[in-house]
Amino acid sequence: MTTLAAVSGNSVAPGTLGFLMAIVLTLLFRSMSKHLRKVNRAAREDEQAGVPGASASSAVNPSSDASGPAADAASTGSGNQRRDS
């Protein structure tokens, strides 16, 4: 039969520092969740209000919604581009 050795003095336990880290991380995660909820709520309100640039599609392709000289230059390719001869 095999016998287990007694716990030696080299055993590692999280102790007070581990407990404090757990508390700090819990508070950090709660704070991050609160801020993310606030950002999501503001984004939804902007999207419902029709604020330009609030939707994901305009962030992906801004030239499709934009108008004016910058959009015309981007769509025709006649912007200020450097051409080497």
C-alpha positions in Angstrom: 0.0 0.0 0.0 1.2 3.5 -0.8 1.3 6.1 1.9 1.0 9.8 1.2 3.7 12.1 2.4 2.8 14.7 5.0 2.4 18.3 3.7 5.8 19.9 3.7 6.6 23.5 4.6 6.9 24.3 0.9 3.1 24.3 0.2 1.8 27.3 -1.5 -1.5 29.0 -0.6 -3.0 32.1 -2.0 -3.3 33.8 1.4 -4.2 37.4 1.9 -2.8 38.6 -1.3 -4.9 36.2 -3.4 -8.0 37.2 -1.4 -7.3 40.9 -2.0 -6.7 40.3 -5.8 -10.0 38.5 -6.0 -11.8 41.4 -4.4 -10.0 43.9 -6.7 -10.8 41.9 -9.8 -14.5 41.5 -8.8 -14.8 45.3 -8.4 -12.9 45.9 -11.7 -15.3 43.5 -13.6 -18.4 45.1 -12.1 -17.1 48.6 -13.0 -16.3 47.5 -16.6 -19.7 45.9 -17.0 -21.4 49.1 -15.8 -19.5 51.2 -18.3 -20.2 48.8 -21.1 -23.9 48.9 -20.4 -23.7 52.7 -20.4 -21.9 52.7 -23.8 -24.4 50.2 -25.3 -27.4 52.2 -24.1 -26.0 55.4 -25.5 -25.3 53.7 -28.8 -28.8 52.4 -29.0 -30.3 55.8 -28.2 -28.1 57.5 -30.9 -29.2 54.8 -33.4 -32.9 55.3 -32.6 -32.5 59.1 -32.8 -30.9 58.9 -36.2 -27.6 60.4 -35.4 -25.3 60.1 -38.4 -22.4 57.7 -37.9 -24.1 55.8 -35.1 -24.9 52.7 -37.1 -22.4 50.0 -37.9 -22.9 50.2 -41.6 -21.8 53.8 -41.8 -18.6 52.9 -39.8 -17.8 50.1 -42.3 -18.5 52.1 -45.5 -18.6 55.8 -44.8 -18.5 56.9 -48.4 -21.9 55.3 -49.1 -23.7 57.7 -46.7 -21.5 60.7 -47.2 -22.2 63.5 -49.7 -20.2 66.4 -50.8 -16.8 66.9 -52.5 -15.0 64.4 -50.3 -17.5 61.7 -51.1 -17.4 62.6 -54.8 -13.6 62.5 -54.9 -13.6 59.1 -53.1 -16.2 57.6 -55.5 -14.6 58.8 -58.7 -11.0 58.3 -57.6 -10.0 61.9 -58.4 -8.8 62.8 -54.9 -5.4 64.2 -53.9 -3.4 61.1 -54.8 0.3 61.1 -55.4 1.2 60.0 -58.9 4.8 59.0 -59.8 5.8 59.5 -63.5 
